[in-house]
């Protein structure tokens, strides 16, 4: 996967309507988060959030779980996951999104 395909996938996720046919689960959202951070920042070197910051800890743990993943592998995992979710939705807009990613 190329960086342009990754960037297209990021843009598509950011534009998904909340009430649309494509609804990433909480686990999907953490998956996208960790590979986005790994692709953009690299390994997590930040301090783990405090015990009452449940969301922050979940994000931190997810990102830390992919330590050592290359930028290119992070692109690939992110894009492949989005394509799988779009294929499962199967609506016309999702098919257009897949075409846009493949053309990027």
C-alpha positions as a printed Julia matrix, in Angstrom:
104×3 Matrix{Float64}:
   0.0    0.0    0.0
   1.2    3.45  -0.78
   1.14   6.55   1.38
  -1.42   8.08  -1.01
  -3.74   5.08  -0.5
  -3.3    5.43   3.26
  -4.06   9.17   3.13
  -7.17   8.49   1.0
  -8.33   5.87   3.54
  -7.79   8.34   6.41
  -9.86  10.95   4.55
 -12.67   8.45   3.91
 -12.85   7.4    7.56
 -12.96  11.04   8.6
 -15.86  11.7    6.24
 -18.06   8.7    7.13
 -21.49   9.87   8.3
 -22.37   8.72  11.83
 -25.69   7.29  10.61
 -24.36   5.79   7.37
 -24.12   2.12   6.37
 -20.44   1.88   7.36
 -20.17   1.76  11.14
 -16.71   0.82  12.45
 -16.94  -0.86  15.85
 -15.03   0.4   18.88
 -12.43  -2.3   18.21
 -12.2   -1.15  14.57
 -11.71   2.43  15.74
  -8.85   1.38  18.03
  -7.35  -0.61  15.15
  -7.41   2.46  12.91
  -6.06   4.65  15.72
  -3.06   2.46  16.5
  -1.99   2.05  12.88
  -2.59   5.74  12.15
  -0.34   6.72  15.08
   2.27   4.12  14.13
   2.32   5.35  10.51
   2.44   9.03  11.43
   4.55   9.04  14.62
   6.26   5.67  14.92
   6.68   3.74  18.15
   4.82   5.04  21.19
   7.28   6.68  23.58
   4.71   8.59  25.64
   3.78   7.92  29.26
   0.72   5.74  29.83
  -2.31   7.8   30.96
  -3.56   7.61  34.54
  -5.92   4.91  35.76
  -9.08   7.0   35.44
  -8.43   7.87  31.79
  -9.99   4.7   30.36
 -10.14   5.92  26.76
  -6.61   7.29  26.89
  -5.3    4.01  28.31
  -7.11   1.95  25.66
  -5.61   4.12  22.91
  -2.15   4.04  24.5
  -2.26   0.25  24.92
  -3.48  -0.23  21.34
  -0.7    1.96  19.91
   1.94   0.31  22.1
   0.76  -3.12  20.88
   2.08  -2.38  17.37
   5.53  -1.19  18.47
   8.15  -2.04  15.86
   5.66  -2.04  12.97
   7.08  -0.22   9.95
   5.31   2.75   8.42
   4.64   0.73   5.26
   3.12  -2.17   7.22
   0.95   0.28   9.18
  -0.31   1.77   5.88
  -1.12  -1.74   4.64
  -3.0   -2.85   7.78
  -5.01   0.38   7.92
  -6.04   0.32   4.26
  -6.81  -3.4    4.19
  -9.04  -3.08   7.27
 -11.0   -0.2    5.77
 -11.45  -2.05   2.47
 -12.75  -5.11   4.37
 -15.28  -2.96   6.26
 -16.38  -1.24   3.03
 -16.75  -4.58   1.24
 -18.89  -5.88   4.11
 -21.16  -2.8    3.86
 -21.49  -3.44   0.12
 -23.45  -0.28  -0.69
 -22.74   1.88  -3.74
 -20.89   4.58  -1.78
 -18.63   1.95  -0.19
 -17.81   0.57  -3.66
 -16.89   4.1   -4.78
 -14.64   4.51  -1.74
 -12.83   1.25  -2.6
 -12.3    2.5   -6.18
 -10.92   5.8   -4.83
  -8.45   3.97  -2.56
  -7.3    1.66  -5.33
  -6.82   4.62  -7.7
  -4.81   6.66  -5.17
